[in-house]
Amino acid sequence: MEGPVFWIAFNVAVVALLVLDLGVLARRPHVIKFREALAWCAFWVSLAVGFGILVYFWRGPQKAMEFAAGYLIEESLSVDNLFVFLMLFNYFRVEPQYQHKVLGWGIVGALVARGLFILVGVSLLHAFHWVIYIFGAFLIYPTAYKLLKGEEAQIEPERNFVLRVVKRWLPVVPEHAGDRFFIKRHGRTCATLLFVTVLVVESTDILFAIDSIPAVLAISRDPFIVYTSNVFAILGLRAVYFALAGMMEAFHLLHYGLAAILAFIGVKMLISGFVEIPTYIALAVVGSILALSVISSFIWKDKERARDTE
């Protein structure tokens, strides 16, 4: 277990990156183009790879593989969540130049929520080993089962609990005011649709965390690995969103691959008391399933297009 110096230094570095992003680089709202998004993707992935190399020399190859597997799982699950973000932006009519700000504040909330979930999850596993079987069963059903049926994206924003609470206690104007979260209307402070969108994104990420944190805990119960892999995956989420926003439909088979990954991880947890699957095998399985689902999506799409042109 790392000492307080590491945790303070790591979180200060994360906060500094967020301040640089939200306070400086994203100060002028603009539409994130594909090339810019791709550059940011390369930056965040390079940062994660660099940290993984640091872990290799600092904590050894086993911890480095755990970090890589945790990062890959979190990043792949986050890609599926992007479909939900796209739906929310369409529902709340968020202009493209303001979506970066919404996702930025969503990431801040996600980091806090994930930290709390990780703390609780790790504590439960250390105190009660049998909880791992509950986590494993939960990953298989309902999580993997819902993804297999494509139910993950069936989120109804109008029924969101946070949205209903906000409308009850805070006046909400049914319009946007640029990138502002609050405006004055008839002498009262009112929330804009942009602020409501941020809250709904935050609340849906809590649901995502309930699915993804147990998946990473199947790879490692080391808070250092679970937390850092989550942080690096979340930090790169916005760049991935803008890079893939124009071609989300191309990954139409991804949810089948993610369902298979979650089912595999769930089985790994359930049999952990009898058979221990090495981390390198888990990493190879997760990477292979993810690659197969992405490649199959493009091949299947090309076949459909060829059939339509005949």
N, C-alpha and C positions, 0 to 999 in steps of 0.2 A: 504494500500500500504506500503510495506516494505521500510525502509530507505536505504540510500546508503551503510551503514555499512554491512547490510545483503548481498546486491548484490556483493559487493567487496569480502567479506569473502567467499561466495558461489562459485564465479567464480575463486577465488584463489585456493580453494580446488579442483575444477574441473581441473584447469590447472596443479596442483600438481599431480593429478592422471594420467593425460595424459603424463606428463613428466616422471613419474615413469614407465609408461607402454611403451612408445615409446623410451625413452632415456636409460632406465636401463633394464627392463625385456625383451624387444624385441630387444636388441642390437645384439644378435646373431640370425640370421635368422634360423628358423627351422620349420618343419612341425608341426602344432598344432594337437595333437592327441585328440581323443574323450574324454579321461579321463581328460586331461588338460583343454579342452574347457568346460567340465561339471563343473569342479572346479571353473573356472572363471564365468560361468553362475550363480553358487550358490553365488559367492562373490558379483556380481553386483545386483542380485535379493535381497540378504540380505541387501545390502546397501540401495536399494530403499525401502524395507520394514521398515528398521530402520528409514529412513527419514520420511516415512509415519506415523510411531508411534510418531516421534517428532512433526510432523504437528498436530496430534491428540491432544497432550497435550498443544501445543503452540497456535494453531488456532482453535481448536475445532473439533468435529466429522464431521461436514458438509464439512469443508475444507479437512479433511483427506479422505473422500469419493470421493471428487472431484479429489484429487491427485491420488487416486487408479484407478478411472475410466479413467482419462487422461493417466496414465501410461499404463494401460491395452490396451487402444485403440492404443496408439503409438507403443507399443511393438508388438501387433498383426499385425498392418499395416507394421511394419518393417520386420516381418517374410516373408510377401509376397514379399517385395523388395529383399530379399535374392536370389530369383530365378533370378532376373535381374543381381545381382552381379556375380552369378555363370556363367551366360551366357557371361558377359563381361570378366571374367577371362579366359574362354575357347576361346573367340574370340581373345584376345590379348596374349594368350599362357603364362599366368602368372603362374610360378611354385608355388606349394603349400607353400613352405617355405617363399615366398615373399608376399603372399596374406595378411598376418597379417599387414605388413607395409602399403600396399595400403589402407586397410580398416582403419588403424589408422589415416593416414592423411586425409582420406575421412571423418572421424568423426570430425576432427578439423574444416574442412570446413562446415560440416553439422551443427555444433553448432553455428557458426557465422551466417550462412544463416537462421537457425531456429529462432535465436534471433531477426534478422531483420524482418522476417515475423511475428513473434509474436507481436513485437512493432507496426508494421503497422496495423495488424489485430485488436488488442485491441484498438488502437487509432481510427480506423474507426468505430468500434462498439460503442464506447463511444460518438463519434461525430455524427454518423448517424445510428440510431437504425435499419433503414430499410435495412441496409447492411446484417443483419442476414438472411433475406429472400433470398438474392442473394447467400450467402454462403450455405444455406439449399438446394436451387435448384441445385447449382453446385455439391453438394455431391451426389444428386440423379442422375442427368444427367449433365455432362457425366461420372462422377467418378464411381459411383456404377454400372452404365450400362456397362462401359468398363470392369470393373472387372468381371461382370456377364458373359460377352462374352469372357473373357480371353484375352483381348487386352492389358492388362498392360505390359505383358512380351514381346510384339512385338516391342522392341526397336532395331533400326538398328544402331549399333555403327559407321558404315562407313558414315552415314549421319549426325552424331552428329555435331552440329554447332561449339562447342569448338574444336573438333578434326580438323575440316576444317580450323579454324582460326590459330591454332597452326602450322599446316603444311604449311600455307601460310607465317607465319612470323618467324618461327623457324625451322631450319633443324632437321628432325627426322630420326633416324636410324631405319630401320625395324627389330630391334633385341633387345635383352635384354643384360644388362651388370651386371649381378648379381642383387644386390639391389640398384644400382646407378640410379639416375634420369638423370644425365648429364654425357657425356663423350667428350673427345677431339677427333675430326676426321679431319685430314688434316688441322690442325691449327684452326679449328672452333669448337665452343661449340655446341654440338648436344643433343637433348632430346632423351631419350631412350623410348622404348615402356612402361616401367614401369611408367614413368612420365605421358605419354599420358593416361594410364589407370587411374591414380589418377584423372586427369582432367575430364575424361569422367564420372567417379564415382561421382565426385563433382557435375557435371552438371545434372546428372540424379537425384541426391538427391534433387536438387532444384525443380524438377518436383514432387517428392514425397512430399516435404514440402507443395506445393500448394494444395495437396489433404488432407494431414493429419492435418495441422494447423487448418483449419476451423472445422474439426471434434472435436478437443479438445476444441475449442472456444464454441462449443455447450454445453459442460459440465461446463465450467467456463470461465469467462471473467477476472478473476484475473490473472494479469501477473505472479505473484508468483507461482500459481498453474500450469498455462500453460507452463511456462518456465522450472520449475523444473521437471515436469513429462516428458517433452521432453528430457531433459538432461539425466535423468536416463535411459530412454528407449534407447537413442542413445549410451550411454556409454556401455551398455551391448550387443550392436548389433553384434560386432565381435565374442564374445564368443558364441552367439546363432548361428551365421553363421557356425562356425567350429563344433559346436555340431550337427547341422542338415545337414551339407553339404553332408554327405553320404546317407541321407535318405530324400532328398527334395521331391522325387517323391511320397513318402508316404502321403504327404499332398496335394494330387491332388484335393481335394474338398475345400481346404481352401479359395480359391478366391470367392466361392459362399457364404461362411460365412461372409467374409469381405465385400462383396457387400451388404449383408443383414444388416450388422452393419452400413455401411455408409448410406444406405437408411433409416434405423431407425433414425440415428442421423440427417439426412437431414429433415425428417418429424418432428422431435422434434424441429428443428429450425423454420420450416415453421409455426408450430402451437403455437410457444412460446408466441405469443401475445394474445392467447385465452385460451390455456391449458398449464400449467407448469408441466412437467413430473419431479418428484423428482429425485435427483441424485442417491439415492439407487436403484430405479427402473431401471434407465438407466444402472447402474453398473451391476445389475442382468441380464438384457437383453443382454448386450454386452458379459458378461462372459458365459452365457448359449449358445448363438449363436456360440461363439468361440469354446467352449468345444464340442458342437454338431457337428460342421464341422470337427474338428480333429478326434473325435471318429468315425464319419461316414466314414472318409477317410480310417482308418484302417480296419473297418468292410467291406467296399466295396472292398478294395484291397484283403482282405482275401477271399471274395466270388469269385473274379475274379481268384485268384490263384487256388482255389478249383475247379472251372469250367475248368480251363486249364489243370489240372491234370487228369480230368476224361477221 
